[in-house]
Each structure stands twice: as structure tokens, then as C-alpha cells.
Amino acid sequence: MGKKIQKKLEFDKPTACIKCGSPLEYIGIGYYRCTDCGEEMKDKFCQIKEYLEEHPKATAVTVSKDLGIDLSYI
């Protein structure tokens, strides 16, 4: 079961810049930077992590609604 979860998480990483479509480079722990325009992006894990740091008592349903991330991912 662990491999199934790991495989799902790999598909949720951004692969191209939302502004210019260029490839992204991994900066670290959920952060990515466009190789051309420098736009920074976060993967879903990073978005959830930052949200929970600001809202430590948030439920999974609240996180899902506020971030627009499917509850099954959370």
C-alpha cells in the first residue's frame, strides 16, 4: 500500500511553469522554480503543510475546501 501512495504523490508535483510552460527545477521540500522566468510554485504537499502551520486545528475537510485539493489526497 505504501508504494501506491508514493506513486500518487509523484503525479501531484508540478512539471511545467503556469506562466510560460517551461520546465521547473526542484528547489526543496515542495518548492519549484521555473528555469526561464523564475516563477516559483509549490506542490500540493507543500500547500497543505503551510496551511496546517497557520491553522493547526483545521480538519481535513476544511483544508480540502480552502485549498481546493481533493479530500482523498489529504
KAHUWO-V79725 format. One record per residue. N is the residue number from 1. PHI is phi in whole degrees, 0 to 359 (* if undefined). NEAR is the number of other ideal C-beta (glycine too) atoms within 8 Angstrom. Layout:
n->{N:N}
phi->{PHI:PHI}
near->{NEAR:NEAR}
This chain:
n->{1:2:3:4:5:6:7:8:9:10:11:12:13:14:15:16:17:18:19:20:21:22:23:24:25:26:27:28:29:30:31:32:33:34:35:36:37:38:39:40:41:42:43:44:45:46:47:48:49:50:51:52:53:54:55:56:57:58:59:60:61:62:63:64:65:66:67:68:69:70:71:72:73:74}
phi->{*:300:294:297:294:300:297:298:296:298:285:265:275:294:243:219:296:284:271:239:83:285:295:251:251:282:266:152:36:89:253:225:229:294:286:257:263:84:302:259:227:236:278:297:302:296:299:293:301:295:298:291:294:277:230:298:259:292:276:299:296:296:300:302:295:292:262:72:254:305:301:296:289:289}
near->{4:5:6:7:8:8:8:9:9:7:6:9:8:9:5:8:13:6:7:8:5:10:8:13:8:6:7:5:4:10:11:14:11:16:7:7:8:6:10:9:12:11:11:10:9:11:12:12:9:9:12:10:7:6:9:6:3:9:5:7:7:9:15:12:7:8:10:5:11:6:8:4:8:9}
